[in-house]
Amino acid sequence: MLPKGLLNADAIIEACKKTLQDLGEKAKPDWKETLNNTIATMEDMKGKFFVKTNFAIPVTNALLKDVNGAQSVVSSGDFTKMPEAIAKVQASLQNLVQRGKMDGVSLT
């Protein structure tokens, strides 16, 4: 069975791709950039030890929730809420990257 962090990483990538596809021409450059950065970061992190540990579960859950929130905004067609949704994705992604460094964590 795959670790929950890896499952979340795959789900995040798929949700970002779907959101980009659904946005199509309506996507603003900063929205595209954030979603593409999220995809690239998750692809990179999938090979790292951190995502295979329990430490990754809370932060990948939060990022998945925020990406799904952005996807819901796109599905609703109310793009006025998209800047806030993208800001949440960015914040969660930064938190994931910061935690992924595993500063201060000792493995015994």
C-alpha positions in Angstrom: 0.0 0.0 0.0 1.3 3.5 -0.9 1.9 6.0 1.9 -0.9 8.5 2.3 1.4 11.4 1.5 2.1 9.8 -2.0 -1.6 9.2 -2.6 -2.2 12.9 -1.7 0.6 14.0 -4.0 -1.0 12.1 -6.9 -4.5 13.5 -6.1 -3.0 17.1 -5.8 -1.4 16.8 -9.3 -4.6 15.5 -10.9 -6.7 18.2 -9.2 -4.3 20.9 -10.4 -4.4 19.5 -14.0 -8.1 19.3 -14.0 -8.4 22.9 -12.6 -6.1 24.2 -15.3 -8.1 22.3 -18.0 -11.4 23.6 -16.7 -10.0 27.2 -16.5 -8.9 27.1 -20.1 -8.6 30.6 -21.5 -10.1 32.2 -18.4 -7.0 31.4 -16.4 -5.0 34.4 -15.4 -1.2 34.1 -15.6 -0.7 34.0 -11.8 -3.3 31.3 -11.4 -1.6 29.2 -14.1 1.8 29.8 -12.5 0.6 28.7 -9.1 -1.1 25.6 -10.3 1.9 24.6 -12.5 4.3 25.3 -9.7 2.2 23.1 -7.5 2.3 20.3 -10.0 6.1 20.6 -10.5 6.7 20.7 -6.7 4.5 17.7 -6.1 6.2 15.7 -8.9 9.6 16.6 -7.3 8.5 15.8 -3.8 7.1 12.4 -4.7 10.7 11.1 -4.8 11.6 12.5 -1.4 11.6 10.7 1.9 9.4 13.3 3.5 6.3 12.5 1.4 6.6 8.8 2.4 6.4 9.7 6.2 3.5 10.5 8.5 4.9 14.0 8.7 3.6 14.7 5.2 0.0 13.7 5.8 -1.3 16.9 7.5 0.4 19.2 5.0 -0.6 17.2 1.9 -4.1 16.9 3.3 -4.2 20.7 3.6 -2.9 21.3 0.2 -5.3 18.8 -1.4 -8.2 20.5 0.4 -7.1 23.9 -0.9 -6.6 22.7 -4.5 -10.0 21.0 -4.4 -11.4 24.3 -3.1 -9.9 26.1 -6.2 -11.3 23.4 -8.4 -14.8 24.0 -6.8 -14.5 27.7 -7.5 -13.8 27.0 -11.1 -16.7 24.6 -11.3 -19.0 27.1 -9.8 -18.0 29.7 -12.4 -17.6 32.4 -9.8 -14.1 33.6 -10.6 -14.3 36.5 -8.1 -13.3 33.9 -5.4 -10.4 32.5 -7.4 -7.7 35.0 -6.1 -8.5 33.9 -2.5 -8.5 30.2 -3.5 -5.1 30.5 -5.3 -3.7 32.4 -2.3 -4.7 29.4 -0.1 -3.0 27.0 -2.5 0.2 29.1 -2.5 0.2 29.2 1.3 -0.3 25.5 1.7 2.3 24.8 -0.9 4.9 27.0 0.8 4.0 25.2 4.1 4.6 21.8 2.5 7.9 22.9 1.0 9.0 24.3 4.4 8.0 21.2 6.2 9.6 19.0 3.5 13.0 20.3 4.5 12.5 18.5 7.8 14.5 21.1 9.7 14.8 20.1 13.3 13.6 16.5 12.8 15.8 13.7 14.1 15.3 10.2 12.8 16.0 7.5 15.3 
